[in-house]
Amino acid sequence: MQDYDEVTAFLGEWGLFQRLIFFLLSASIIPNGFNGMSVVFLAGTPEHHCRVPDTANLSSVWRNHSLPLQLQDGRKVPHRCRRYRLATIVNFSALGLEPGRDVDLEQLEQEGCLDGWEFNQDIYLSTIVTEWSLVCEDDWKTPLTTSLFFVGVLLGSFVSGQLSDRFGRKTILFATMAVQTGFSFLQIFSINWEMFTMLFVIVGMGQISNYVVAFILGTEILGKSVRIIFSTLGVCTFFAVGYMLLPLFAYFIRDWRMLLLALTVPGVLCFPLWWFIPESPRWLISQRRFREAEDIIQKAAKMNNVAAPVVVFDPVEELTPVKQQKVFILDLFRTRNIGTITIMSLLLWMLTSVGYFALSLNTPNLHGDAYLNCFFSALIEVPAYITAWLLLRTLPRRYIISGVLFLGGGVLLLIQLVPADYNFLSIGLAMLGKFGITSAFSMLYVFTAELYPTLVRNMAVGVTSMASRVGSIIAPYFVYLGAYNRVLPYILMGSLTVLIGIITLLFPESFGMTLPETLEQMQKMKGFRYGKKTKDSVEKEENPKVLITSF
């Protein structure tokens, strides 16, 4: 049995071939940044109020007083969903009575927006909200649209790994890229909210599948040292680049159908990458397609200007992975210790995801320019990823994750104390909160992978990342609460983030420790007693094996 990394070591770690793969696969993630957050502008809800028909025989005074007032953020504004009964005020107008002087407006009968709504077009010319009137009695459809997109993401997470194992990394990468781009294009022709949302679920499936398969392909082709940077900085940073370009597109294209058309173009431009991105040699070997794997490595050697052996992969020596013992999801709860770690990991992933997506989706509701706020929300992710990578290299995991969660949650709780006039301070605190939560989110893959033994590591990362999808499905409803109270979402997000930061301190530490191979080698939870320690376990704790990693 040969080791793939040893056999291909002659290629080097950072030649022209590796640099090309690194940047092309990272670039293929940019459209994910568009689609992942496009709902911020596609489903934007502008200021609105009941329409009073121009044909209604009303005086200018009564037309100006046709809407009851409601209290919003400490000031009275026209009601969004109610108007005074039109027949009544038309009659008062015909009699020459004046509102407030001859008629007590608070005593007047009200009715719903029977003639539709008038939407402010200062920010959006059209969105799916204005097109299909997803306001008032139908305002629940807006967060549901976003939640169903993330349901698609959840479904895509289930199938992407299995499909790429069956049909190949490269094939599924471009197939899911086509699904994401093609169904985004079909959304342009949606005739109702139901059609748009059904297509959006499929876009979500393609979006996450594209992301996951690009991640897998990169980690299988690149060497050990480059693999770490690719998985922490490469794909994450290019996702943020796509996210940053989204408000730029949306600023100049304010009609949702034309914006969606523009956002499909980068996806189309990625298809020529088919001729530059190879299949994973590791996957080809697992399928016993040695000749194809050999051709890829020979081309890579030529590109890196290094000499390659005449025969790189010898079919006789079987460069195939060792079959592992079968494990089941219940193995993550086999003992009280591993079960406690699993439950806490599920909460950590889910609540961190709630904070990340709720803050990202809430940018249009912040004071100031919605497009600029969205850009800052994307921009802050780049230093967050870099900070996370630097911290992971040198400091204990549970302390740095807990620390950035305390930072993120603490500043979100401070927003309720900021006076209404200090809008810039509220925005700054929201962005600092996004920085902390994003940093924590990007560390979770590494932390979870180090906690669990080899036997169940992939399953553990998969199950906990599924919990993060559940968090993203819940997140839009945190934003929805902002319609009732501006600071309520921040209070909830901040409290939950601080809570999970405290819980993180109870995890065992994984930094500098050897990766466990079996369930028995997993470390014990902090603050929990599991009976007397054996002599062997005491010696292991006093003389731990240290694992030197690239982090």
C-alpha positions as CSV (number, residue, x, y, z in Angstrom):
1,M,0.0,0.0,0.0
2,Q,1.5,3.3,-1.1
3,D,0.7,6.8,0.3
4,Y,-0.6,9.2,-2.3
5,D,1.2,12.2,-0.9
6,E,4.5,10.4,-0.8
7,V,4.1,9.1,-4.4
8,T,3.4,12.6,-5.7
9,A,5.8,14.5,-3.5
10,F,8.1,15.2,-6.6
11,L,5.5,17.7,-7.8
12,G,6.3,20.1,-4.9
13,E,3.8,22.0,-2.7
14,W,3.3,25.3,-4.6
15,G,4.2,24.9,-8.2
16,L,2.3,26.5,-11.2
17,F,-0.1,23.5,-11.2
18,Q,-1.0,23.9,-7.5
19,R,-1.4,27.7,-7.8
20,L,-3.7,27.3,-10.8
21,I,-5.9,24.8,-9.0
22,F,-6.0,26.9,-5.9
23,F,-7.1,30.1,-7.6
24,L,-9.5,28.5,-10.2
25,L,-11.3,26.4,-7.6
26,S,-11.5,29.5,-5.3
27,A,-12.8,31.6,-8.2
28,S,-15.6,29.0,-8.8
29,I,-16.9,29.9,-5.3
30,I,-17.6,33.6,-6.2
31,P,-21.0,32.9,-7.6
32,N,-21.9,31.2,-4.3
33,G,-21.4,34.6,-2.6
34,F,-24.0,36.0,-5.0
35,N,-26.6,33.3,-4.7
36,G,-26.1,32.8,-1.0
37,M,-27.0,36.3,-0.1
38,S,-28.9,37.6,-3.1
39,V,-32.2,37.3,-1.3
40,V,-31.2,40.4,0.7
41,F,-32.0,42.5,-2.4
42,L,-34.3,40.2,-4.3
43,A,-36.7,40.1,-1.3
44,G,-36.1,43.6,0.0
45,T,-39.1,45.2,1.7
46,P,-39.3,48.9,1.0
47,E,-41.5,51.4,2.9
48,H,-45.1,51.0,1.9
49,H,-48.7,52.0,2.8
50,C,-52.2,51.4,1.6
51,R,-53.0,52.7,-1.9
52,V,-55.8,55.3,-2.1
53,P,-57.1,55.2,-5.7
54,D,-56.7,58.4,-7.7
55,T,-60.3,58.0,-8.7
56,A,-61.5,58.4,-5.1
57,N,-63.2,61.8,-4.8
58,L,-61.2,63.1,-1.9
59,S,-60.0,66.6,-1.0
60,S,-56.2,67.0,-0.7
61,V,-56.6,67.4,3.1
62,W,-58.5,64.1,3.4
63,R,-56.1,62.3,1.1
64,N,-53.3,63.3,3.4
65,H,-55.2,62.0,6.4
66,S,-56.5,58.8,4.8
67,L,-54.0,56.6,6.7
68,P,-54.0,56.0,10.5
69,L,-50.8,56.6,12.3
70,Q,-48.8,53.9,14.2
71,L,-45.9,54.1,16.6
72,Q,-42.6,52.9,15.1
73,D,-39.2,53.3,16.7
74,G,-40.5,56.0,18.9
75,R,-42.2,58.1,16.2
76,K,-45.6,58.1,14.5
77,V,-45.6,57.0,10.9
78,P,-48.5,56.1,8.5
79,H,-49.8,52.6,9.0
80,R,-48.5,50.1,6.6
81,C,-51.5,47.8,6.5
82,R,-54.6,49.8,7.4
83,R,-56.5,52.8,6.1
84,Y,-59.6,54.6,7.1
85,R,-62.7,53.2,5.5
86,L,-62.7,54.8,2.1
87,A,-66.4,55.2,1.7
88,T,-66.6,57.0,5.0
89,I,-63.9,59.6,4.4
90,V,-65.2,60.2,0.8
91,N,-68.5,61.1,2.4
92,F,-66.9,63.4,4.9
93,S,-64.9,65.0,2.1
94,A,-68.1,65.6,0.1
95,L,-69.7,67.3,3.1
96,G,-66.8,69.6,3.5
97,L,-65.8,68.3,7.0
98,E,-62.1,68.6,8.0
99,P,-60.1,65.8,9.7
100,G,-59.1,66.6,13.3
101,R,-61.4,69.6,13.6
102,D,-64.8,68.3,12.5
103,V,-64.0,64.6,12.7
104,D,-62.2,62.6,15.4
105,L,-59.9,60.4,13.4
106,E,-59.4,57.9,16.2
107,Q,-63.0,57.1,16.2
108,L,-63.1,56.3,12.5
109,E,-63.6,52.7,11.2
110,Q,-60.5,51.2,9.5
111,E,-60.1,48.6,6.7
112,G,-57.3,46.7,5.0
113,C,-55.5,47.7,1.9
114,L,-58.3,46.7,-0.5
115,D,-56.7,48.6,-3.4
116,G,-53.2,47.3,-2.9
117,W,-50.1,49.1,-1.7
118,E,-47.8,52.0,-2.7
119,F,-44.1,51.1,-2.4
120,N,-41.3,53.6,-1.9
121,Q,-38.9,53.3,-4.8
122,D,-35.9,55.2,-3.3
123,I,-34.0,52.0,-2.6
124,Y,-35.6,49.3,-4.8
125,L,-37.5,49.8,-8.1
126,S,-38.9,46.3,-7.7
127,T,-38.5,43.2,-5.6
128,I,-40.5,40.0,-5.2
129,V,-42.1,41.7,-2.3
130,T,-43.4,44.6,-4.4
131,E,-44.3,42.4,-7.3
132,W,-46.4,39.9,-5.4
133,S,-47.4,42.2,-2.4
134,L,-45.7,40.0,0.2
135,V,-46.6,42.5,3.0
136,C,-49.1,42.7,5.9
137,E,-51.1,39.4,5.9
138,D,-48.6,37.9,3.5
139,D,-45.4,39.2,5.1
140,W,-44.7,35.7,6.5
141,K,-43.8,34.6,3.0
142,T,-40.6,36.8,2.9
143,P,-38.7,35.0,5.7
144,L,-40.2,31.7,4.4
145,T,-38.6,32.3,1.0
146,T,-35.2,32.6,2.7
147,S,-35.8,29.6,5.0
148,L,-36.8,27.4,2.0
149,F,-33.6,28.4,0.2
150,F,-31.6,27.1,3.2
151,V,-33.8,24.0,3.2
152,G,-32.4,23.4,-0.3
153,V,-28.9,24.0,1.1
154,L,-29.7,21.3,3.7
155,L,-30.9,18.9,1.1
156,G,-27.8,19.6,-1.1
157,S,-25.5,18.9,1.8
158,F,-27.0,15.4,2.0
159,V,-26.5,14.5,-1.6
160,S,-23.4,16.3,-2.8
161,G,-20.9,14.0,-1.1
162,Q,-22.6,10.8,-2.3
163,L,-22.9,12.1,-5.9
164,S,-19.3,13.2,-6.1
165,D,-18.2,9.8,-4.7
166,R,-20.3,8.1,-7.4
167,F,-19.8,10.2,-10.5
168,G,-16.5,12.1,-9.8
169,R,-15.6,15.4,-8.2
170,K,-15.2,17.4,-11.5
171,T,-18.4,16.1,-13.1
172,I,-20.5,17.0,-10.0
173,L,-18.7,20.3,-9.5
174,F,-19.8,21.6,-13.0
175,A,-23.2,19.8,-12.9
176,T,-24.1,21.6,-9.6
177,M,-22.6,24.9,-11.0
178,A,-25.0,24.4,-14.0
179,V,-27.9,23.8,-11.6
180,Q,-27.2,26.9,-9.6
181,T,-26.8,29.1,-12.6
182,G,-29.6,27.5,-14.7
183,F,-32.3,27.6,-12.1
184,S,-31.3,31.2,-11.1
185,F,-31.9,32.1,-14.7
186,L,-35.3,30.3,-14.7
187,Q,-36.3,32.3,-11.6
188,I,-36.3,35.4,-13.8
189,F,-39.5,34.1,-15.5
190,S,-41.3,33.3,-12.3
191,I,-45.0,34.2,-12.6
192,N,-45.8,34.0,-8.9
193,W,-44.2,33.6,-5.4
194,E,-44.7,29.9,-5.3
195,M,-42.8,29.3,-8.6
196,F,-39.9,31.6,-7.5
197,T,-39.6,29.8,-4.1
198,M,-39.6,26.3,-5.6
199,L,-36.9,27.2,-8.0
200,F,-35.0,28.9,-5.1
201,V,-34.9,25.6,-3.2
202,I,-33.2,24.0,-6.2
203,V,-30.7,26.9,-6.4
204,G,-29.9,26.3,-2.8
205,M,-29.2,22.7,-3.5
206,G,-26.8,23.6,-6.3
207,Q,-25.2,26.3,-4.3
208,I,-24.0,24.2,-1.4
209,S,-23.2,21.2,-3.6
210,N,-20.9,23.4,-5.7
211,Y,-19.2,24.7,-2.6
212,V,-18.7,21.3,-0.9
213,V,-17.4,19.6,-4.1
214,A,-15.0,22.4,-4.9
215,F,-13.7,22.1,-1.3
216,I,-13.3,18.3,-1.6
217,L,-11.6,18.6,-5.0
218,G,-9.1,21.2,-3.7
219,T,-8.2,19.3,-0.6
220,E,-7.6,16.1,-2.6
221,I,-5.4,17.7,-5.3
222,L,-3.4,20.2,-3.2
223,G,-0.6,19.2,-0.8
224,K,-0.8,19.2,2.9
225,S,0.6,22.7,3.6
226,V,-1.5,24.4,0.8
227,R,-4.6,22.3,1.7
228,I,-4.9,24.1,5.1
229,I,-4.7,27.6,3.5
230,F,-7.2,26.6,0.8
231,S,-9.8,25.3,3.2
232,T,-9.5,28.2,5.6
233,L,-8.7,31.2,3.5
234,G,-9.1,30.2,-0.2
235,V,-12.8,29.2,-0.5
236,C,-14.0,31.5,2.4
237,T,-12.3,34.6,1.1
238,F,-13.5,34.2,-2.4
239,F,-17.0,33.6,-1.1
240,A,-16.7,36.9,0.7
241,V,-15.5,38.5,-2.6
242,G,-18.7,37.3,-4.3
243,Y,-20.7,38.6,-1.3
244,M,-19.0,42.0,-1.6
245,L,-19.8,42.3,-5.4
246,L,-23.5,41.6,-4.7
247,P,-24.3,45.1,-3.4
248,L,-22.3,46.6,-6.2
249,F,-24.5,44.8,-8.8
250,A,-27.7,45.6,-6.8
251,Y,-26.8,49.3,-6.5
252,F,-26.8,49.8,-10.2
253,I,-29.5,47.3,-11.1
254,R,-32.5,47.9,-8.9
255,D,-35.1,45.7,-10.7
256,W,-35.0,42.2,-9.2
257,R,-35.4,40.3,-12.5
258,M,-32.6,42.3,-14.2
259,L,-30.4,41.9,-11.1
260,L,-31.0,38.1,-11.1
261,L,-30.0,38.0,-14.8
262,A,-26.8,39.9,-14.0
263,L,-26.0,37.5,-11.2
264,T,-26.1,34.5,-13.5
265,V,-23.4,35.9,-15.8
266,P,-20.4,35.1,-13.4
267,G,-21.8,31.5,-13.2
268,V,-21.8,31.2,-17.0
269,L,-18.2,32.6,-17.1
270,C,-17.0,29.7,-14.8
271,F,-17.9,27.0,-17.3
272,P,-14.7,27.4,-19.4
273,L,-12.8,26.3,-16.3
274,W,-13.8,22.7,-17.3
275,W,-10.7,22.7,-19.6
276,F,-8.4,23.8,-16.8
277,I,-9.6,22.0,-13.7
278,P,-8.7,18.3,-13.7
279,E,-10.5,15.4,-12.0
280,S,-9.2,14.4,-8.6
281,P,-6.4,11.8,-9.1
282,R,-7.3,10.3,-5.7
283,W,-10.8,9.7,-6.8
284,L,-9.7,8.2,-10.1
285,I,-7.4,5.8,-8.3
286,S,-10.2,4.8,-6.0
287,Q,-12.1,3.9,-9.2
288,R,-9.0,2.0,-10.5
289,R,-8.7,4.4,-13.4
290,F,-4.9,4.6,-13.0
291,R,-4.1,5.7,-16.6
292,E,-6.3,8.9,-16.3
293,A,-4.7,9.7,-12.9
294,E,-1.3,9.1,-14.4
295,D,-2.0,11.6,-17.2
296,I,-3.0,14.3,-14.8
297,I,0.1,13.9,-12.7
298,Q,2.3,13.9,-15.8
299,K,0.8,17.1,-17.0
300,A,1.2,18.6,-13.6
301,A,4.8,17.7,-13.5
302,K,5.3,19.3,-16.9
303,M,3.5,22.4,-15.8
304,N,5.7,22.6,-12.6
305,N,8.8,21.9,-14.7
306,V,9.9,18.9,-12.7
307,A,10.8,15.4,-13.8
308,A,8.2,12.7,-13.1
309,P,8.8,8.9,-12.8
310,V,8.0,6.8,-15.9
311,V,5.3,5.1,-13.8
312,V,3.8,7.1,-11.0
313,F,0.9,4.8,-10.0
314,D,1.5,1.1,-10.1
315,P,-1.9,-0.7,-10.2
316,V,-0.2,-3.8,-8.6
317,E,0.6,-1.8,-5.5
318,E,-3.0,-0.6,-5.1
319,L,-3.1,3.1,-4.2
320,T,-6.6,2.7,-2.8
321,P,-7.7,3.8,0.6
322,V,-8.0,1.3,3.4
323,K,-11.6,0.3,4.2
324,Q,-12.6,1.5,7.6
325,Q,-14.9,-0.1,10.1
326,K,-18.5,0.8,9.6
327,V,-19.9,3.4,12.0
328,F,-23.4,4.7,12.7
329,I,-24.8,8.0,13.9
330,L,-25.6,6.4,17.3
331,D,-21.8,6.0,17.8
332,L,-21.7,9.8,18.4
333,F,-23.7,9.1,21.6
334,R,-22.2,5.8,22.6
335,T,-20.9,7.0,25.9
336,R,-22.0,9.9,28.2
337,N,-18.8,11.8,27.4
338,I,-19.0,11.6,23.6
339,G,-22.8,12.2,23.8
340,T,-22.3,15.3,25.8
341,I,-19.7,16.6,23.4
342,T,-21.9,15.9,20.4
343,I,-25.0,17.7,21.9
344,M,-22.8,20.7,22.8
345,S,-21.2,20.6,19.3
346,L,-24.7,20.6,17.7
347,L,-25.7,23.7,19.8
348,L,-22.4,25.4,19.0
349,W,-22.8,25.0,15.2
350,M,-26.5,25.8,15.2
351,L,-26.4,29.0,17.3
352,T,-23.3,30.3,15.6
353,S,-25.0,29.8,12.2
354,V,-28.1,31.7,13.5
355,G,-25.9,34.7,14.4
356,Y,-24.0,34.7,11.2
357,F,-27.0,34.4,8.8
358,A,-29.3,36.7,10.8
359,L,-26.7,39.4,10.8
360,S,-26.0,39.0,7.1
361,L,-29.7,39.0,6.2
362,N,-30.5,42.0,8.5
363,T,-28.2,44.5,6.7
364,P,-31.1,46.2,4.8
365,N,-32.8,47.0,8.1
366,L,-29.8,48.8,9.5
367,H,-29.8,52.6,9.4
368,G,-28.0,54.3,6.5
369,D,-27.5,53.0,3.0
370,A,-28.6,49.4,2.5
371,Y,-26.0,48.8,-0.2
372,L,-23.1,50.2,1.7
373,N,-24.1,48.2,4.9
374,C,-24.2,45.0,2.9
375,F,-20.8,45.7,1.4
376,F,-19.4,46.3,4.9
377,S,-21.0,43.1,6.2
378,A,-19.2,41.2,3.4
379,L,-15.9,43.1,3.8
380,I,-15.7,42.4,7.5
381,E,-15.5,38.7,6.7
382,V,-12.1,38.9,5.1
383,P,-10.2,40.1,8.3
384,A,-12.4,37.7,10.3
385,Y,-11.1,34.7,8.3
386,I,-7.5,35.9,8.4
387,T,-7.8,36.5,12.2
388,A,-9.3,33.0,12.7
389,W,-6.5,31.4,10.7
390,L,-3.8,33.3,12.7
391,L,-5.4,32.4,16.0
392,L,-5.7,28.7,15.1
393,R,-2.0,28.5,14.5
394,T,-0.9,29.4,18.0
395,L,-3.7,29.4,20.6
396,P,-6.0,26.9,22.4
397,R,-9.2,26.3,20.4
398,R,-11.8,26.6,23.1
399,Y,-10.5,29.8,24.4
400,I,-10.2,31.6,21.1
401,I,-13.6,30.4,19.9
402,S,-15.2,31.3,23.2
403,G,-13.4,34.7,23.1
404,V,-14.6,35.7,19.6
405,L,-18.2,34.5,20.5
406,F,-18.1,36.7,23.7
407,L,-16.9,39.6,21.5
408,G,-19.6,39.1,18.9
409,G,-22.4,38.5,21.4
410,G,-21.4,41.2,23.8
411,V,-21.3,44.0,21.2
412,L,-24.7,42.9,19.9
413,L,-26.2,43.3,23.4
414,L,-24.7,46.8,23.6
415,I,-26.8,47.9,20.5
416,Q,-29.9,48.3,22.7
417,L,-28.1,51.0,24.8
418,V,-27.1,53.1,21.8
419,P,-29.3,56.3,21.4
420,A,-31.4,56.4,18.3
421,D,-29.4,59.4,16.9
422,Y,-26.1,57.5,16.9
423,N,-26.8,55.3,13.9
424,F,-23.2,55.0,12.9
425,L,-22.4,53.5,16.3
426,S,-25.2,50.9,16.0
427,I,-23.9,49.9,12.5
428,G,-20.3,49.7,13.9
429,L,-21.3,47.4,16.7
430,A,-23.3,45.2,14.3
431,M,-20.3,44.8,12.1
432,L,-18.0,44.1,15.0
433,G,-20.5,41.4,16.1
434,K,-20.4,40.0,12.6
435,F,-16.6,39.9,12.8
436,G,-16.6,37.9,16.0
437,I,-19.3,35.4,14.9
438,T,-17.7,34.9,11.5
439,S,-14.4,34.2,13.1
440,A,-15.9,31.6,15.3
441,F,-17.9,30.0,12.5
442,S,-14.7,29.5,10.4
443,M,-12.9,27.8,13.3
444,L,-15.6,25.2,13.9
445,Y,-14.6,22.7,11.1
446,V,-11.0,22.6,12.6
447,F,-12.2,22.3,16.2
448,T,-14.8,19.6,15.5
449,A,-12.4,17.6,13.4
450,E,-9.7,17.6,16.1
451,L,-12.2,16.6,18.9
452,Y,-13.5,13.4,17.3
453,P,-11.5,10.2,16.5
454,T,-10.7,9.1,13.0
455,L,-13.4,6.4,13.1
456,V,-16.3,9.0,13.3
457,R,-14.6,12.2,12.3
458,N,-16.2,12.7,8.9
459,M,-19.6,11.7,10.4
460,A,-19.2,14.2,13.3
461,V,-18.3,17.1,11.0
462,G,-21.2,16.2,8.7
463,V,-23.8,15.9,11.5
464,T,-22.7,19.1,13.2
465,S,-22.6,21.0,9.9
466,M,-26.2,19.9,9.3
467,A,-27.0,21.6,12.6
468,S,-25.7,24.8,11.1
469,R,-28.1,24.4,8.2
470,V,-30.9,24.2,10.7
471,G,-29.6,27.4,12.2
472,S,-29.6,29.1,8.8
473,I,-33.3,28.0,8.3
474,I,-34.2,29.6,11.6
475,A,-32.2,32.8,11.1
476,P,-34.7,34.7,8.8
477,Y,-37.3,34.7,11.6
478,F,-34.8,36.5,13.9
479,V,-34.7,39.2,11.2
480,Y,-38.5,39.1,10.9
481,L,-38.8,40.0,14.6
482,G,-37.2,43.4,13.8
483,A,-40.5,44.5,12.3
484,Y,-41.9,44.5,15.8
485,N,-38.9,45.8,17.7
486,R,-35.7,47.1,16.1
487,V,-33.3,45.8,18.9
488,L,-35.1,42.6,19.7
489,P,-33.1,40.5,17.1
490,Y,-29.8,41.8,18.5
491,I,-30.9,41.0,22.1
492,L,-31.8,37.4,21.2
493,M,-28.7,36.9,19.0
494,G,-26.4,38.5,21.5
495,S,-27.8,36.4,24.4
496,L,-27.6,33.1,22.5
497,T,-24.0,33.9,21.3
498,V,-22.8,34.7,24.8
499,L,-24.5,31.6,26.1
500,I,-22.8,29.3,23.5
501,G,-19.5,31.1,24.3
502,I,-19.8,30.0,27.9
503,I,-20.7,26.5,26.9
504,T,-17.6,26.3,24.6
505,L,-15.4,26.7,27.7
506,L,-16.6,23.2,28.8
507,F,-15.2,21.5,25.7
508,P,-12.0,19.5,26.1
509,E,-9.0,21.2,24.5
510,S,-7.6,19.9,21.2
511,F,-4.7,22.2,20.5
512,G,-1.4,20.5,20.6
513,M,-2.9,17.1,21.3
514,T,-2.6,14.0,19.1
515,L,-5.7,13.3,17.1
516,P,-7.7,10.5,18.7
517,E,-8.1,7.3,16.6
518,T,-10.7,5.6,18.7
519,L,-13.7,6.6,20.8
520,E,-11.8,5.6,24.0
521,Q,-9.1,8.1,23.2
522,M,-11.4,11.1,23.2
523,Q,-10.7,13.6,25.8
524,K,-13.1,14.1,28.7
525,M,-15.4,17.1,29.1
526,K,-14.3,19.9,31.4
527,G,-16.2,20.1,34.7
528,F,-17.6,16.5,34.4
529,R,-16.5,13.5,36.4
530,Y,-16.5,10.0,34.8
531,G,-15.2,7.9,37.6
532,K,-11.7,7.2,38.8
533,K,-8.9,7.6,36.4
534,T,-6.7,4.6,35.7
535,K,-3.0,4.7,36.1
536,D,-2.5,4.6,32.3
537,S,-4.8,7.5,31.7
538,V,-3.1,9.6,34.4
539,E,0.3,8.9,32.7
540,K,-1.2,9.9,29.3
541,E,-2.5,13.2,30.7
542,E,0.8,14.0,32.4
543,N,2.8,13.1,29.2
544,P,0.5,14.0,26.3
545,K,1.6,13.4,22.8
546,V,1.8,16.7,20.9
547,L,0.6,16.9,17.4
548,I,2.4,19.6,15.3
549,T,0.0,20.9,12.7
550,S,0.1,23.5,10.0
551,F,-2.4,25.6,11.9
